[in-house]
Amino acid sequence: MKIKRYVAADMRQAMREVREEQGDEAVILSTRRIAEGIEIIAALDYDEALMREASRQGAARAPAEPPPPPPLPVAGIEPTTAPTPRAPVAETAAPRAAISPAAARRARAAAPSAATPAAPVAERAAAAPLIERAAQDTARLRNELGSMREMLEVQLSSLAWNDLERRQPLRARVLREMTRIGIEPDVARSLVDDLPEQINAEQARYLPLGMLSRRLAVSGRALADDAPMVTALVGPTGVGKTTTIAKLAARAVMRHGADQVALVSTDHYRIGAAAQLEHYGRLLGVRVYPAYDGDSLRKVLELLRDRHTVLIDTAGVASHDPRLNQQLDTLAQANELRATLVLAANTHAQSLDDAVRAYLPLQPRACILTKLDEAPNLGGALSVLIRRRLALDYTTDGQRVPEDISVADARVLVCRAAQSLKTGVPDDSLMADRFGLAVASA
């Protein structure tokens, strides 16, 4: 019998290591939580009869339990082995008729005061170790139950995913392909649910990509649109808002002239932010106006009401930054302002979703997806846009001004996402982790 200890960050990783090294025939002997995560003791070629015999021999060799401790003294009185004989009543007690009622009342009043609280204190002191041991046992039992639940979830997920591959191999293939290009599990499941009941291998290969492109909303807004517009670019720090404004401003200058374009800077937190925008303004021949709060922003926009294109650069603020509410209040005071959310494609999907949730009070009209050239895959960004139903205006894939910006095209983005990853097919453990429980509960 081969016994080995495994330590991993969570139950799924530990079970994956056991399965990879010992196979499906391994037997889990114990699980517990430790400081490093989860500890699993697994055995291969497990012999239950041999383990029972070893347990009986260990119990036979175990020393006998020590005798119970003597009783604790109560109220300072030493314990005795036999009761003390009582004196005859005739020699120790006076006749009842000789005790007056007043003396009897005084005796009854004095009796409670003679008793001492030592007995309850001693009992509590003796019970304290038992209570502490019971609390430790409860905590250990809770941890073991949690580990057992995680292990059962892993097993159930694996069984459900294997069953889906057996019953509906083409749908499982679609889920595997969506995982390969980085599509989030909820979007992938929704996509597979909308597939026709009967599909062939060719449809399973191309139909999901077409459905994905149809779900991705694009605004169809052309670069340097003829309609006058006041646009504020908002989003987290480092997503390329200022560079994107320079690209849009350059396109507008080429179309309408420098006198019809104005830039407004509200970024007074980041060092050099206003100077960078002013540098772009000098290169383009466009004036840059500062705005420090809601009142000054309204006055600047009133001054620029005859300009065709007004682009507002805002400070990059994280979703948990307390200054975000101040920025949202400043922009909310401006009338007829089109808020556009700027997101970086090379950001993790959860961070993108947090950013969208943080800027929802501003009701962004559309989104600009930047840094496509730096993103290892586009699936996470596309999943967030589909989940939040955000229309996409433009995409950028470089630092050149004004070349590296284009109107969003859903089919181009989906094809680029499908071709961006050259990695192998995701393994069964990952697929069970992402979709197994959802399949089991369906």
C-alpha positions as CSV (number, residue, x, y, z in Angstrom):
1,M,0.0,0.0,0.0
2,K,1.4,3.4,-1.0
3,I,0.4,6.3,1.3
4,K,1.3,9.9,0.4
5,R,0.5,13.4,1.8
6,Y,-0.7,16.2,-0.5
7,V,-0.9,19.9,0.4
8,A,-2.5,22.4,-1.9
9,A,-4.2,25.8,-1.7
10,D,-7.7,24.4,-2.0
11,M,-9.6,21.2,-2.3
12,R,-9.8,21.2,-6.1
13,Q,-6.1,21.6,-6.5
14,A,-5.4,18.8,-4.0
15,M,-7.8,16.4,-5.6
16,R,-6.2,17.2,-9.0
17,E,-2.8,16.3,-7.7
18,V,-4.0,13.0,-6.2
19,R,-5.8,12.1,-9.4
20,E,-2.7,12.9,-11.6
21,E,-0.3,11.0,-9.4
22,Q,-2.3,8.0,-8.0
23,G,-5.1,7.8,-10.5
24,D,-8.8,7.3,-10.0
25,E,-8.2,4.2,-7.8
26,A,-6.7,6.2,-4.9
27,V,-8.4,6.2,-1.6
28,I,-8.7,9.4,0.6
29,L,-7.8,8.5,4.1
30,S,-8.1,11.9,5.7
31,T,-8.5,15.6,4.9
32,R,-8.0,18.6,7.1
33,R,-7.3,22.4,6.9
34,I,-3.8,23.6,7.7
35,A,-2.0,26.9,7.5
36,E,-0.8,26.2,3.9
37,G,-4.4,25.3,2.7
38,I,-5.8,21.7,2.5
39,E,-3.9,18.5,3.5
40,I,-5.0,15.2,2.0
41,I,-3.7,11.7,3.0
42,A,-4.3,9.4,0.0
43,A,-3.4,5.7,-0.4
44,L,-3.0,3.4,-3.4
45,D,-3.6,-0.4,-3.2
46,Y,-5.6,0.2,-0.1
47,D,-6.2,-3.0,2.0
48,E,-9.1,-2.5,4.4
49,A,-8.6,-5.8,6.2
50,L,-5.0,-5.0,6.8
51,M,-5.8,-1.5,8.2
52,R,-8.4,-3.0,10.6
53,E,-5.9,-5.6,11.9
54,A,-3.3,-2.8,12.4
55,S,-5.9,-0.8,14.3
56,R,-6.7,-3.7,16.6
57,Q,-3.1,-4.4,17.3
58,G,-2.5,-0.7,18.1
59,A,-5.5,-0.7,20.5
60,A,-4.2,-3.9,22.3
61,R,-0.8,-2.3,22.8
62,A,-2.3,1.0,24.1
63,P,-1.8,1.5,27.9
64,A,-4.8,1.2,30.2
65,E,-6.6,4.4,31.1
66,P,-5.4,5.9,34.4
67,P,-7.8,5.7,37.3
68,P,-10.1,8.6,37.8
69,P,-8.8,11.3,40.1
70,P,-10.0,11.5,43.7
71,P,-12.9,13.8,44.4
72,L,-12.1,17.5,44.9
73,P,-12.4,19.0,48.4
74,V,-15.4,21.1,49.0
75,A,-15.4,24.2,51.2
76,G,-12.0,23.3,52.6
77,I,-13.2,20.0,54.2
78,E,-11.0,17.0,53.6
79,P,-12.9,14.1,52.0
80,T,-13.5,11.1,54.2
81,T,-13.8,7.5,53.4
82,A,-16.7,6.8,55.8
83,P,-19.3,9.0,57.3
84,T,-18.7,10.4,60.8
85,P,-21.0,8.7,63.3
86,R,-23.6,11.0,64.7
87,A,-24.1,11.4,68.4
88,P,-27.3,10.3,69.8
89,V,-30.1,12.8,69.6
90,A,-30.7,12.6,73.3
91,E,-27.1,13.7,74.1
92,T,-26.6,16.5,71.5
93,A,-29.9,18.1,71.0
94,A,-32.1,19.9,73.5
95,P,-35.8,19.1,73.8
96,R,-37.9,20.9,71.2
97,A,-39.9,22.6,73.8
98,A,-36.8,24.4,75.1
99,I,-36.2,26.3,71.8
100,S,-38.1,29.6,71.6
101,P,-39.6,30.8,68.3
102,A,-37.2,33.8,68.1
103,A,-34.2,31.5,68.4
104,A,-35.5,29.3,65.7
105,R,-35.9,32.3,63.4
106,R,-32.4,33.5,64.1
107,A,-31.0,30.0,63.4
108,R,-32.9,29.8,60.1
109,A,-31.6,33.3,59.1
110,A,-28.0,32.3,60.0
111,A,-28.1,29.0,58.1
112,P,-27.8,30.3,54.5
113,S,-24.9,32.6,55.5
114,A,-22.9,29.6,56.7
115,A,-22.9,28.0,53.3
116,T,-20.0,28.9,51.0
117,P,-19.9,29.2,47.2
118,A,-16.9,27.0,46.9
119,A,-18.7,24.0,45.4
120,P,-20.0,25.9,42.3
121,V,-16.6,27.5,41.8
122,A,-14.9,24.2,41.9
123,E,-17.4,22.7,39.5
124,R,-16.8,25.5,37.0
125,A,-13.1,25.1,37.3
126,A,-13.3,21.4,36.6
127,A,-15.6,21.9,33.6
128,A,-13.5,24.6,31.9
129,P,-11.1,22.2,30.2
130,L,-14.0,20.1,29.0
131,I,-15.7,23.2,27.5
132,E,-12.4,24.2,25.8
133,R,-11.9,20.7,24.4
134,A,-15.5,20.6,23.1
135,A,-15.0,24.0,21.3
136,Q,-11.8,22.6,19.7
137,D,-13.6,19.5,18.6
138,T,-16.4,21.5,17.2
139,A,-14.0,23.7,15.2
140,R,-12.2,20.6,13.9
141,L,-15.4,19.0,13.0
142,R,-16.5,22.1,11.1
143,N,-13.3,22.2,9.2
144,E,-13.5,18.5,8.3
145,L,-17.1,19.0,7.1
146,G,-16.0,21.9,5.0
147,S,-13.2,19.9,3.4
148,M,-15.6,17.0,2.8
149,R,-18.1,19.3,1.1
150,E,-15.4,20.7,-1.2
151,M,-14.3,17.2,-2.0
152,L,-17.8,16.2,-2.8
153,E,-18.3,19.2,-5.0
154,V,-15.1,18.4,-6.9
155,Q,-16.3,14.8,-7.4
156,L,-19.8,15.9,-8.4
157,S,-18.5,18.5,-10.9
158,S,-16.2,15.9,-12.5
159,L,-19.1,13.4,-12.8
160,A,-21.5,16.0,-14.2
161,W,-18.9,17.2,-16.8
162,N,-18.1,13.6,-17.9
163,D,-21.8,12.9,-18.3
164,L,-22.3,16.0,-20.4
165,E,-19.4,15.0,-22.7
166,R,-20.9,11.5,-23.1
167,R,-24.5,12.7,-23.8
168,Q,-23.9,16.0,-25.7
169,P,-20.3,15.9,-27.0
170,L,-20.8,18.8,-29.4
171,R,-22.1,21.2,-26.7
172,A,-19.2,20.2,-24.5
173,R,-16.9,20.9,-27.4
174,V,-18.4,24.4,-27.7
175,L,-17.8,25.1,-24.0
176,R,-14.3,23.9,-24.3
177,E,-13.6,26.2,-27.3
178,M,-15.2,29.2,-25.5
179,T,-12.9,28.5,-22.5
180,R,-9.9,28.3,-24.8
181,I,-10.5,31.9,-26.1
182,G,-11.2,33.2,-22.6
183,I,-15.0,33.6,-22.6
184,E,-16.4,33.8,-19.0
185,P,-18.4,30.7,-17.8
186,D,-21.8,32.5,-17.5
187,V,-21.5,34.0,-21.0
188,A,-20.4,30.6,-22.4
189,R,-23.3,28.7,-20.8
190,S,-25.8,31.3,-22.0
191,L,-24.4,30.9,-25.5
192,V,-24.6,27.1,-25.5
193,D,-28.2,27.3,-24.1
194,D,-29.2,29.3,-27.2
195,L,-27.8,26.8,-29.7
196,P,-30.2,24.7,-31.7
197,E,-31.1,21.3,-30.3
198,Q,-29.6,19.4,-33.3
199,I,-26.2,20.7,-34.6
200,N,-23.5,19.0,-36.6
201,A,-19.7,19.2,-36.1
202,E,-19.4,22.0,-38.7
203,Q,-22.1,24.1,-36.9
204,A,-20.5,23.5,-33.6
205,R,-17.3,25.0,-34.9
206,Y,-18.5,28.2,-36.5
207,L,-22.0,28.9,-35.2
208,P,-21.0,29.9,-31.6
209,L,-18.6,32.5,-33.0
210,G,-21.3,34.0,-35.1
211,M,-23.7,34.1,-32.1
212,L,-20.9,35.7,-30.0
213,S,-20.4,38.5,-32.5
214,R,-24.2,39.1,-32.7
215,R,-24.3,39.5,-28.9
216,L,-21.5,42.0,-28.9
217,A,-23.2,45.4,-29.4
218,V,-21.5,48.1,-31.4
219,S,-22.6,51.7,-31.6
220,G,-21.7,52.2,-35.3
221,R,-20.5,55.7,-34.5
222,A,-18.0,56.8,-37.1
223,L,-14.7,58.6,-36.3
224,A,-15.1,62.4,-36.3
225,D,-18.9,62.1,-36.6
226,D,-20.7,65.0,-38.2
227,A,-23.0,65.4,-35.2
228,P,-21.7,67.9,-32.6
229,M,-20.9,66.1,-29.4
230,V,-19.5,66.8,-25.9
231,T,-17.8,63.6,-24.8
232,A,-16.1,62.8,-21.5
233,L,-13.8,59.8,-21.4
234,V,-13.9,58.1,-18.0
235,G,-12.3,54.9,-16.6
236,P,-9.6,53.5,-14.3
237,T,-6.1,54.8,-14.3
238,G,-3.7,53.6,-17.0
239,V,-6.2,52.6,-19.6
240,G,-5.1,55.2,-22.1
241,K,-7.8,57.9,-21.9
242,T,-5.5,60.8,-22.7
243,T,-3.9,59.1,-25.7
244,T,-7.3,58.1,-27.0
245,I,-8.5,61.7,-26.7
246,A,-5.5,62.8,-28.7
247,K,-6.5,60.3,-31.4
248,L,-10.1,61.4,-31.5
249,A,-9.1,65.1,-31.5
250,A,-6.6,64.6,-34.4
251,R,-9.4,62.9,-36.4
252,A,-11.8,65.7,-35.7
253,V,-9.2,68.4,-36.6
254,M,-8.6,66.7,-39.9
255,R,-12.4,66.6,-40.6
256,H,-13.7,69.9,-39.1
257,G,-10.6,72.1,-38.5
258,A,-8.7,73.0,-35.3
259,D,-11.0,76.0,-34.5
260,Q,-14.0,73.5,-34.1
261,V,-12.2,71.3,-31.6
262,A,-11.6,71.9,-27.9
263,L,-10.1,69.9,-25.1
264,V,-11.0,70.1,-21.4
265,S,-8.9,68.7,-18.6
266,T,-10.4,67.8,-15.2
267,D,-7.4,65.6,-14.2
268,H,-5.7,67.5,-11.4
269,Y,-4.7,64.5,-9.3
270,R,-2.1,62.9,-11.5
271,I,1.2,64.7,-11.9
272,G,1.8,65.9,-15.4
273,A,-1.7,64.9,-16.7
274,A,-2.7,68.4,-17.7
275,A,0.8,69.0,-19.2
276,Q,0.4,65.9,-21.4
277,L,-2.9,67.0,-22.7
278,E,-1.6,70.5,-23.4
279,H,1.3,69.0,-25.3
280,Y,-1.2,67.2,-27.6
281,G,-3.2,70.4,-27.9
282,R,-0.1,72.4,-29.1
283,L,0.7,69.7,-31.6
284,L,-2.9,69.8,-33.0
285,G,-3.3,73.5,-32.7
286,V,-6.2,73.0,-30.2
287,R,-6.7,75.0,-27.0
288,V,-7.0,73.1,-23.7
289,Y,-9.3,74.5,-20.9
290,P,-9.0,73.5,-17.3
291,A,-12.1,72.6,-15.1
292,Y,-11.7,72.1,-11.4
293,D,-15.2,71.3,-10.2
294,G,-18.8,71.1,-11.4
295,D,-19.4,74.9,-11.6
296,S,-16.2,75.6,-13.6
297,L,-17.0,72.6,-15.9
298,R,-20.4,74.1,-16.7
299,K,-18.9,77.5,-17.4
300,V,-16.3,76.0,-19.7
301,L,-18.9,74.0,-21.6
302,E,-21.1,77.1,-21.9
303,L,-18.2,78.9,-23.4
304,L,-17.6,76.1,-25.9
305,R,-21.2,75.5,-26.9
306,D,-20.4,76.6,-30.5
307,R,-17.6,74.1,-31.0
308,H,-18.3,70.9,-32.9
309,T,-16.2,68.5,-30.9
310,V,-15.4,68.9,-27.2
311,L,-13.4,66.1,-25.5
312,I,-13.1,66.0,-21.7
313,D,-10.2,64.2,-20.1
314,T,-10.9,62.9,-16.6
315,A,-8.7,61.5,-13.8
316,G,-8.2,57.8,-13.7
317,V,-9.8,56.6,-10.5
318,A,-10.1,53.0,-9.3
319,S,-13.4,51.5,-8.4
320,H,-12.7,51.6,-4.6
321,D,-11.1,55.1,-4.6
322,P,-13.2,57.6,-2.5
323,R,-12.5,60.3,-5.1
324,L,-14.6,58.5,-7.6
325,N,-17.9,59.9,-6.1
326,Q,-16.5,63.4,-6.4
327,Q,-15.6,62.9,-10.0
328,L,-19.0,61.4,-10.8
329,D,-20.7,64.4,-9.1
330,T,-18.6,66.8,-11.1
331,L,-19.6,65.2,-14.5
332,A,-23.2,64.8,-13.5
333,Q,-23.6,68.6,-13.2
334,A,-22.8,69.0,-16.9
335,N,-25.7,69.0,-19.3
336,E,-25.8,67.1,-22.6
337,L,-22.6,65.3,-21.9
338,R,-21.9,61.9,-23.4
339,A,-19.9,59.7,-21.0
340,T,-17.8,57.0,-22.7
341,L,-16.1,54.4,-20.6
342,V,-12.6,53.4,-21.5
343,L,-11.4,49.9,-20.7
344,A,-8.1,48.2,-21.4
345,A,-8.3,44.8,-23.1
346,N,-5.2,43.5,-21.3
347,T,-7.0,43.8,-17.9
348,H,-8.4,40.8,-16.0
349,A,-12.1,40.2,-16.6
350,Q,-13.0,40.7,-12.9
351,S,-11.2,44.0,-12.8
352,L,-13.1,45.1,-15.9
353,D,-16.4,44.1,-14.4
354,D,-15.6,46.1,-11.2
355,A,-14.8,49.2,-13.3
356,V,-18.0,49.0,-15.2
357,R,-20.0,48.6,-12.0
358,A,-18.2,51.6,-10.4
359,Y,-19.1,53.9,-13.3
360,L,-22.7,52.7,-13.8
361,P,-24.1,55.7,-11.9
362,L,-22.8,57.9,-14.7
363,Q,-24.8,55.9,-17.2
364,P,-22.1,55.6,-19.8
365,R,-23.4,55.6,-23.4
366,A,-20.7,53.5,-24.9
367,C,-17.2,52.0,-24.4
368,I,-13.8,52.3,-26.0
369,L,-11.6,49.2,-25.8
370,T,-7.9,50.0,-25.7
371,K,-4.6,48.1,-25.8
372,L,-5.7,45.3,-28.0
373,D,-2.1,44.8,-29.0
374,E,-1.1,44.1,-25.4
375,A,-3.9,41.7,-24.6
376,P,-3.0,38.0,-24.5
377,N,-6.7,37.2,-25.2
378,L,-9.9,39.2,-25.7
379,G,-12.4,36.8,-24.2
380,G,-12.6,38.4,-20.8
381,A,-13.2,41.9,-22.2
382,L,-15.8,40.6,-24.7
383,S,-17.6,38.7,-21.9
384,V,-17.8,41.9,-19.8
385,L,-19.2,43.9,-22.7
386,I,-21.8,41.2,-23.4
387,R,-22.8,40.8,-19.8
388,R,-23.2,44.5,-19.2
389,R,-24.7,45.2,-22.6
390,L,-22.3,48.0,-23.3
391,A,-22.1,49.3,-26.9
392,L,-18.6,49.6,-28.3
393,D,-17.5,52.8,-30.1
394,Y,-13.9,52.3,-31.0
395,T,-10.9,50.0,-30.5
396,T,-7.2,51.0,-30.2
397,D,-4.2,48.8,-30.7
398,G,-1.1,51.1,-30.4
399,Q,0.3,54.4,-29.4
400,R,0.4,56.2,-32.7
401,V,-1.7,59.3,-33.1
402,P,-4.0,59.3,-34.9
403,E,-3.5,56.0,-36.8
404,D,-4.0,53.4,-34.1
405,I,-7.8,53.7,-33.6
406,S,-10.7,52.2,-35.6
407,V,-14.4,51.9,-35.5
408,A,-15.5,48.8,-33.5
409,D,-16.4,45.8,-35.6
410,A,-17.9,42.8,-33.7
411,R,-16.9,40.2,-36.3
412,V,-13.4,41.4,-36.4
413,L,-13.0,41.3,-32.6
414,V,-14.5,37.8,-32.3
415,C,-12.2,36.5,-35.1
416,R,-9.2,38.2,-33.4
417,A,-10.2,36.6,-30.1
418,A,-10.5,33.2,-31.7
419,Q,-7.0,33.5,-33.3
420,S,-5.2,35.2,-30.4
421,L,-4.7,32.0,-28.4
422,K,-2.6,29.1,-29.7
423,T,-2.6,27.1,-26.5
424,G,-3.9,23.5,-26.2
425,V,-7.4,22.3,-25.3
426,P,-8.4,23.0,-21.6
427,D,-8.1,19.8,-19.5
428,D,-11.1,18.1,-17.9
429,S,-10.4,19.3,-14.4
430,L,-10.6,22.9,-15.5
431,M,-13.8,22.3,-17.5
432,A,-15.4,20.5,-14.5
433,D,-14.4,23.3,-12.2
434,R,-16.1,25.9,-14.5
435,F,-19.2,24.1,-15.7
436,G,-19.7,20.9,-13.7
437,L,-21.8,22.3,-10.9
438,A,-23.9,24.3,-13.3
439,V,-24.6,21.2,-15.4
440,A,-25.4,19.2,-12.3
441,S,-27.9,21.8,-11.1
442,A,-29.6,22.2,-14.5
